Amino acid sequence: MSIADLFENFDANSNANTNVPTMSDDDLEDIRLAAFEKGYAAGWEDALKNQATENSRASNGMAHHLEDISFTFYEAREQFAKCSGEILRLISEKFLPEILHGTLGQHILQEIESILNSSAPDALTIFVPKGKEENFQNLLKLELPMSLYIEEDISLNDDQIALRVSDIEREINVNRTINSMLDAIDTFTFENEMSDKYG
């Protein structure tokens, strides 16, 4: 047996003897087009699947980052509200006493006007803390339709003044005013903190 007998012969003569159907050029072109369209469609399908996967990954990443940003925003807002409340309280503790003492004369005049609107007294006495009478002497220069007296009262502390007309007595208490303002600031700060925590 020769080596040529071991291998298949692909000569033109050997093909002529086999019963292999021949295809026309149109049939061959149709098969090629069908294979191309099938491959093209499979490529698009893979591309769309990859795009959907990538979009899903990007959406999940974006959602995670938005959650982080949202959390940090609310944390920062809560911290700002807390710090601003503390700063507001410190500023108030520092400057409110000076401001209220500086405008004490105006508060006294408002109380005098209020008393005059409700009655027509003959005399009004302003009671001031011991040693503070000189600070209020300029009130005696006011032109009022009644007599005005200033007296020291040892029961009053440095932040209190009392106005007395027969049966009417009004007290101006700077400390009480400051404390009520500080309480209002604390309440405002607390409500902001609760609003930030619980919405």
Secondary structure, 3 states (H helix, E strand, C coil): CCHHHHCCCCCHHHHHHCCCCCCCHHHHHHHHHHHHHHHHHHHHHHHHHHHHHHHHHHHHHHHHHHHHHHHHHHHHHHHHHHHHHHHHHHHHHHHHHHHHHHCHHHHHHHHHHHHHHHCCCCEEEEEEECCCHHHHHHHHHCCCCCEEEEEEECCCCCCEEEEEECCEEEEEEHHHHHHHHHHHHHHHHHHHHHHHHHC
